[in-house]
């Protein structure tokens, strides 16, 4: 099973519980990949500019509480 169509066909044969388990596994896999990418980017200094900008915005009081942003779409 090497191609996407083959994988999709196999997924269609799964029970609801197996599909849920696969979904949970895939989400964990993607979360781990994201964490590794952030760690790599941090070590390479690729986030330094964004961190400095955030610190400057906080110092200049150009930020809003997250609750305010989430509750006012």
Helices and strands as residue ranges (DSSP letters): H 4-12, H 16-43, H 48-59, H 66-70
